């Protein structure tokens, strides 16, 4: 039951993928430990420069000889006006004041071509460094990019929040699709369907995706233990992708205050917000989310809002102040533990096998 098409394709012992959490959580140690413990470690390279990616890939290769993967954000065109940026800064300035930061009136609009060029450079690094697995969030890359990666024998994984998005991933040539339920922490991987339409719960999403496509489906969203792994497999998934469970592990690069916030949180404290980045994401409710609640529909889209709040998030983090940090978390924080990656994976497998023996 725990060895299947997914474990064969990814060349891993267990059908467990550590979610690629961007922003420094996926340290080389975390990624390597997951791979060394029989799962698939993933670099969250969404915000990394091609050079940073190359350095981390080389570092991980020193720490593990097992397969690991990398995740990239597919760039999307965005429209933003100077007025939007000015009004967003007007809302953010009182928060900057609380953190003793400089007030901002305007902001240079990012050039879309730069974002796209960076993505192409990132793809080059993946190929040159022979990373065996590459996953994508926020969309599907172009045919040219997919062809280039496939020619280098790289296994491709897409992300989908609805059946329609899963179908598009399969059509585009993805080898595996991650079905992301609404319980998942961090950013929503939706790219076709609307924000409301893409909030399908994982237990509803898995069987519908499995019945519609023929490539292996990986379940993501609120899974923390052997029960979640087995439930996903019973519904037709070939494995799971877990974020929050790995985020509170000792090897994770998440800020101490961030880990504590998850370990102290209850299931009713996670909410969806676009205040931090301009894209809907699930995190633990804090002062920033509450203060921005009435303005969030008017804020500029990702990646503009993400860049605007960078100084706030960075300073809050440096001050060990969780009030203005983005505390991404799935809906099962009560199940989070502070433990090593090795113990987490061992416990998941032991629990899954124990339950399986009763069935």
C-alpha positions in Angstrom: 0.0 0.0 0.0 2.9 2.4 0.8 4.8 1.4 -2.3 3.2 2.4 -5.5 3.6 4.3 -8.8 4.5 7.5 -6.9 7.3 6.0 -4.8 8.6 4.3 -8.0 8.6 7.5 -10.0 10.2 9.6 -7.3 12.6 6.8 -6.2 11.6 7.2 -2.5 10.9 4.7 0.2 7.7 6.3 1.6 4.9 8.2 -0.2 5.7 11.4 1.8 6.7 14.7 0.2 7.8 17.7 2.4 6.0 20.7 1.0 8.3 23.2 -0.7 7.8 26.2 1.7 9.3 29.4 0.2 10.9 32.1 2.3 13.7 30.2 4.1 11.8 27.4 5.8 13.3 24.7 3.6 16.9 24.7 4.8 19.4 22.3 3.3 19.3 20.3 6.5 15.5 20.0 6.4 15.4 18.9 2.7 18.3 16.4 3.2 16.9 14.9 6.4 13.5 14.3 4.7 15.3 12.5 1.8 17.6 10.6 4.1 14.5 9.5 6.2 12.8 7.9 3.1 10.6 10.8 2.0 11.1 13.5 -0.7 12.7 16.7 0.5 11.8 19.8 -1.5 13.4 23.2 -1.8 10.9 26.1 -1.8 12.7 28.3 -4.4 9.8 30.6 -5.2 11.7 33.8 -4.0 15.3 32.6 -4.6 17.7 34.0 -7.2 19.2 31.4 -9.6 22.5 31.8 -7.8 20.9 31.1 -4.4 19.2 28.0 -5.9 22.5 26.7 -7.2 24.2 27.1 -3.9 21.5 25.3 -2.0 21.3 22.5 -4.5 25.1 21.9 -4.2 24.8 22.0 -0.4 22.0 19.4 -0.3 24.0 17.1 -2.5 26.7 17.1 0.1 24.1 16.1 2.8 22.2 13.4 0.9 22.7 11.0 -2.0 18.9 10.4 -2.2 16.5 12.2 -4.6 15.2 15.7 -3.7 13.2 18.2 -5.6 12.7 21.9 -6.1 9.6 24.1 -6.5 9.2 27.2 -8.6 6.5 29.8 -8.9 5.1 30.1 -12.4 5.2 33.9 -13.2 1.8 35.4 -14.1 1.2 38.8 -15.8 -0.2 41.4 -13.4 -1.7 44.8 -13.8 -1.0 47.4 -11.2 -1.5 51.2 -11.2 0.5 53.8 -9.2 -2.8 54.8 -7.4 -3.2 51.2 -6.1 0.3 51.3 -4.7 -0.2 54.8 -3.1 -3.4 53.7 -1.5 -1.9 50.4 -0.3 1.0 52.3 1.3 -1.5 54.7 3.0 -3.0 51.6 4.7 0.4 50.1 5.5 2.1 53.3 6.8 0.3 53.3 10.3 1.7 49.7 10.7 5.1 50.9 9.7 4.8 53.6 12.3 4.2 51.0 15.0 7.4 49.3 13.9 9.4 52.5 13.7 9.9 52.1 10.0 10.1 54.8 7.3 6.7 55.8 5.7 6.4 55.0 2.0 4.4 57.0 -0.5 5.3 55.4 -3.8 6.9 52.3 -5.0 8.6 51.3 -8.2 6.3 49.0 -10.2 8.1 45.7 -10.8 8.8 44.8 -14.4 7.0 41.7 -15.5 9.8 40.8 -18.0 12.3 40.6 -15.1 10.1 38.1 -13.3 9.8 36.0 -16.4 13.6 36.2 -17.2 14.4 35.0 -13.6 12.1 32.0 -14.0 13.9 31.0 -17.2 17.2 31.3 -15.4 15.8 29.2 -12.5 14.8 26.5 -15.0 18.4 26.5 -16.5 19.8 25.9 -13.0 17.4 23.0 -12.4 18.6 21.4 -15.6 22.4 22.2 -15.2 22.4 20.8 -11.6 20.4 17.7 -12.5 17.7 18.1 -9.9 15.6 15.0 -10.5 12.2 16.5 -9.6 10.7 19.9 -10.3 7.3 21.1 -9.1 5.3 24.2 -10.0 2.8 26.4 -8.1 0.5 29.2 -9.4 0.2 27.8 -12.9 1.7 25.6 -15.6 4.9 26.6 -17.4 5.0 27.0 -21.2 5.2 24.0 -23.6 8.8 24.9 -24.3 9.9 24.8 -20.6 8.1 21.5 -20.1 9.7 20.0 -23.2 13.2 21.2 -22.1 12.8 19.7 -18.6 11.4 16.4 -19.9 14.4 16.1 -22.3 16.6 16.2 -19.2 14.5 13.4 -17.6 13.2 15.6 -14.8 10.0 14.4 -13.2 7.4 17.2 -13.2 4.8 17.9 -10.6 1.9 20.4 -10.9 -0.4 21.8 -8.3 -4.2 21.9 -8.6 -7.0 23.1 -6.3 -9.9 21.8 -8.5 -10.5 18.9 -11.0 -10.3 21.4 -13.9 -6.8 22.5 -12.8 -5.7 18.8 -12.4 -6.9 18.0 -15.9 -4.9 21.0 -17.3 -1.8 19.7 -15.5 -2.2 16.2 -17.0 -2.8 17.7 -20.5 0.4 19.8 -20.2 2.5 16.7 -19.5 2.9 16.7 -15.7 3.9 13.3 -14.3 2.2 13.9 -11.0 -0.3 16.3 -9.7 -0.6 17.7 -6.1 -4.3 18.1 -5.2 -4.3 21.0 -2.7 -7.4 21.1 -0.4 -8.7 24.3 1.2 -7.2 23.1 4.5 -3.6 23.7 3.2 -1.4 26.3 4.8 0.3 29.1 2.9 -0.7 30.3 -0.6 -3.4 28.7 -2.6 -2.1 27.0 -5.8 -5.2 28.0 -7.8 -4.6 29.4 -11.3 -7.8 28.8 -13.3 -10.8 28.8 -11.0 -11.8 31.7 -8.8 -10.9 32.2 -5.1 -14.2 30.8 -3.8 -14.4 28.0 -6.4 -11.0 26.7 -5.5 -11.7 26.2 -1.8 -12.6 22.5 -2.1 -11.9 20.4 1.0 -9.2 17.7 0.5 -11.5 14.7 1.3 -13.9 15.9 -1.5 -11.1 16.9 -3.9 -9.0 13.7 -3.9 -11.6 11.1 -5.2 -12.9 13.5 -7.8 -9.4 14.3 -9.1 -8.5 10.6 -9.0 -11.6 9.6 -11.0 -10.8 12.2 -13.7 -7.1 11.9 -14.4 -4.7 9.0 -14.9 -1.5 10.4 -13.5 -0.7 9.8 -9.7 -2.4 12.2 -7.4 -0.7 13.5 -4.2 -2.9 14.8 -1.4 -2.1 18.1 0.4 -3.8 20.1 3.0 -4.0 19.6 6.8 -2.3 16.2 6.8 -0.1 15.7 9.8 0.1 12.0 10.7 -0.4 8.4 9.7 -4.1 8.7 9.8 -4.0 11.5 7.2 -1.7 9.5 5.0 -3.8 6.4 5.1 -7.1 8.3 4.6 -5.6 10.0 1.5 -4.5 6.6 0.1 -7.9 5.1 0.8 -9.5 7.9 -1.3 -7.2 7.1 -4.2 -4.1 9.4 -3.6 -0.7 7.8 -4.1 0.9 9.8 -1.3 0.8 13.0 0.6 2.6 16.4 0.7 2.9 17.9 4.2 3.9 21.4 5.1 2.9 22.5 8.6 4.0 19.1 10.0 7.6 19.7 8.7 7.6 23.4 9.5 7.7 22.8 13.3 10.5 20.2 13.0 13.8 21.0 14.6 15.6 21.2 11.2 13.1 23.7 9.7 14.4 27.2 9.1 11.1 28.8 10.3 11.5 31.6 12.9 11.3 30.4 16.5 8.3 32.7 17.1 6.6 31.3 14.0 7.1 27.7 15.2 5.7 28.6 18.7 2.7 30.3 17.1 1.8 27.1 15.3 2.5 24.9 18.3 0.2 27.1 20.4 -2.6 27.5 17.8 -6.0 25.9 17.5 -7.8 24.8 14.3 -10.2 27.9 14.5 -7.3 30.4 14.4 -6.3 29.9 10.8 -7.9 32.2 8.2 -7.5 33.0 4.6 -6.0 36.4 3.8 -4.5 38.3 0.9 -3.2 41.2 3.0 0.4 40.0 3.1 1.0 39.1 -0.5 -2.0 40.0 -2.7 -2.7 36.3 -3.1 -5.0 34.3 -0.9 -3.1 32.3 1.7 -4.0 30.4 4.9 -2.3 31.5 8.1 -2.7 32.1 11.8 -4.8 35.2 12.6 -2.7 38.0 14.1 -2.8 41.8 14.5 -1.7 42.5 10.9 -4.5 40.4 9.4 -7.1 42.0 11.7 -6.0 45.5 10.9 -5.9 44.9 7.2 -9.2 43.0 7.0 -11.4 45.8 5.8 -8.9 46.8 3.1 -7.7 43.5 1.7 -10.0 43.3 -1.4 -8.5 46.7 -2.6 -4.9 45.7 -2.3 -2.7 45.1 -5.4 -2.2 41.5 -6.6 0.8 39.3 -6.0 3.8 39.9 -6.3 3.3 43.7 -5.8 1.6 43.5 -2.3 4.2 40.9 -1.3 7.0 43.4 -2.1 5.1 46.3 -0.3 4.9 44.3 3.0 8.4 43.0 2.9 9.8 45.6 5.2 7.0 45.1 7.7 7.4 41.3 7.8 11.2 41.5 8.0 11.3 44.0 10.8 8.5 42.2 12.8 10.6 39.0 12.4 13.8 40.7 13.6 11.9 42.0 16.6 10.5 38.5 17.5 7.1 40.1 17.1 4.5 37.7 15.7 1.9 40.6 15.3 3.0 41.5 11.8 4.6 38.2 10.5 3.0 35.9 7.9 2.4 32.8 10.0 1.3 30.4 7.3 -0.3 27.2 8.7 -2.7 24.4 7.6 -5.9 23.7 9.5 -4.5 21.1 11.9 -2.1 23.0 14.1 -3.1 21.1 17.2 -1.4 18.1 15.7 1.9 19.9 15.2 4.9 18.8 17.3 8.4 20.0 17.8 10.5 16.9 16.8 13.1 15.8 14.4 12.3 15.0 10.8 13.3 11.4 11.4 10.9 10.9 14.3 8.1 12.6 12.3 8.5 10.2 9.3 9.0 7.1 11.6 5.8 8.0 13.6 3.7 8.5 10.4 4.8 5.2 8.9 4.3 3.3 12.2 0.9 4.7 12.7 -0.2 4.1 9.1 1.0 0.4 9.3 -0.8 -0.1 12.6 -4.1 1.3 11.3 -3.7 -0.7 8.1 -3.4 -3.9 10.1 -6.8 -3.3 11.6 -8.6 -2.7 8.3 
